[in-house]
Amino acid sequence: MADNFIKQPFGLNIKVPTRTIHQTEKTAQGVVNSLWEPLFNFIDENQNVFTGNIANEIEKYNLMMFNVGAALRKESHGGSFDIKG
């Protein structure tokens, strides 16, 4: 009895056009992509932070600041600067 109940049409028998189904799929994909796309863009833009390269960049900039400060203070470095990094 339950099988017959489930197989019987309910309400109006409306056939949804294929075009509408495809449009609904595109809309759903767009919504899902719009939720995750900013996160993926952030990860792509800040890849150095996640790979550990940012520590090397910070060390390089600290060394550059030290060298510029030393040059401005006119400390003697034997005529050369430390340019590691």
N, C-alpha and C positions, 0 to 999 in steps of 0.2 A: 504494500500500500504506500509506503514512504517513497519507493522508487517511482511510482506513477505520479505522486505529488511533485517530486523534484523535476520530472521531465515535462510536466505540463507548463505551458506558457503562462506567464504572470503579467497582468496588465496589458499594455499595448505592445504588439509585436512590431517594434520599430527596428528597421535594419539601418545600422550606422554606416554611412559611406566610408569607403577605404581611405579617402582623402582626409576625412576628419580624424580617423585613427592615426594616420601618419602625422598630421598636424599636432595631435595630442602628444605623440611620442617626441616630436621635436621640441615642443614646449617643456615637457618634463625633463628632457636632456638639457635644455637651456637653463632651467632652474637649478638642476643639480650642478651643472658646470659653473654657474654663477656663484654658487656657494663655496666651491673648492678652489676656483681659479685664483682668487686673491692670495690664498695660502701658498699655492704653488709658485705664484709670482714672487712672493716674499722670500721663499726658500731659494729660488733661482737668483734673485738679486743679492742675497746675503749668504751665498754659498761659502764664502771664506770663513764665516763665523762657525759654520757647522763642520768644516773640514780641519779646523785648527790653524789655518793660515793667518787668522786675525792676530794671533799672538806674535807671529813674526812681523807683521805689519806694525803693531804697536811698538815692538822693540826697535824696529827700524826708525820710526818717527821719534821715539825718545832719544835715540842716538843722534839723529839729525838735530833735535832741539839742543842737546848738549853741545854739539859742535858749533852751532850758530851762537849759542850763549857764550861759549869759550872765545869765539872769534870777536864777539862784541865786547867782551871784557878784556880782550887783547892779552889773554894768557898765552904763554909760550907753549907750543906743542912740538917744538923741534922743526917747525916749518911744514908739518903735515897734519892732517886730520884723520881720525879713525872712521873709515867709511865702510864698515861691515854692514851686512844686511842685505 
